[in-house]
């Protein structure tokens, strides 16, 4: 059987949000039960940047593989999937679509687990591919009654809002102030590359769930240190990856609750309706392999 070679067009055409969410949910549970091998990412220094590799083995699925991306020139990413029984290369997915959609699916699982039950009003800080994938996947697990988005460039926020309405059927609007985007929201998603906080923790209403995708070290962080102090529960998709970063992290390791443990009923995400919950997204290794495998099953061959 020939190896499947898939690109961004295949991902956009074949990978729906529900499939991506299902794949990462299964991987998160596998991580909790010990059937997902997911070591922290490895970096190979290439002078002005790195080649970064995350690898994972899904034992119950009989699959293993890796994702490779760079911090040198922003080259397209690569995900490869093999079968453990025969060692055959099953698929190669290249491009820039799979990574954000996998991260979006993990974020949707976290929101569904930690946010208060029912429809949600969402505030987004950032209007790039990562923010879009978060909203795309979230619509597969919750009814989004409204999305408010803010970005450094107002035209990008406006385009994001128009796209959300057209493609996702979400009532969306752009605002110019971060406070207006995050105040009185059920869910706040921060997806920026900012090395300094883009919001104040006091702007968040009681009971808000916040997901942070960007920098989260003590020295470089898109959210304030006071958020760690105010949060009741801090979830993460990978404690091992959080502990594997070379620089001190904003959220102490001993406070992190594995998302997989919460999904399995071994931990709680919310103890009170007015509790502030946080999801620290770091990228569980192996989830790219899980999503790529699910994509392959959706492609006729």
Buried (B, 14 or more C-beta within 10 A) or exposed (E): EEBBEBBBEBBEEBBBBBBBBBBBBBBBBBBBBEBBBBBBBBEEEEEEBBBBBBBBBBBEBEBBBBBBBBBBEEBEBBBBBBBEEEEEBBBBBBBBBBBBBBBBBBBBBBBBBBBBEEEBBBBBBBBBBBBBBBBBBBBBBBEBEBBBBBBEEEEBBBBBBEBBBEEBEBBBBBBEEBEBBBBEBBBBBBBBEBEEBBBBBEBBEEBBBBBBBBBBEEEBBBBBEEBBEBBBBBBBBBBBBBEEEEEEBBBEEEEBBBBBBBBBEEBEBBEEEEBBBBBBBBBBBBBBBBBBBBBBEEEEE
